[in-house]
Amino acid sequence: MLIAILLIKNISPLRSKRENMNIFSLIW
């Protein structure tokens, strides 16, 4: 979902990709 990716970038743009993937998996 592009919206989820945008939300992750807006919420934690400084976090590592690993954490972003974890958050993305939780949202997914």
N, C-alpha and C positions, 0 to 999 in steps of 0.2 A: 504494500500500500504506500503510494507516494506521500499521502498525508502523514502517515506514521513517521516516515523518514524526515519530513519537514519538521514535525513536532520534536523529534529527537534532536535535530540540528539546532532548533530554537531553544530547547530546554538545556541541552548540554553540548554546546559547540566545541568546548575545550576538552571534553572527555575522549578517552581512547576509543578506537573502533571496536575493541572487544567489549567494552561496557555498552556501547551503542547497540551492538548485536544482541547483547543480553537483554537490554530494555526492549529492543525490537521483538525478540522472541516472546517476551512477557506480553507485549501489546498484541502480538499476532495470536 
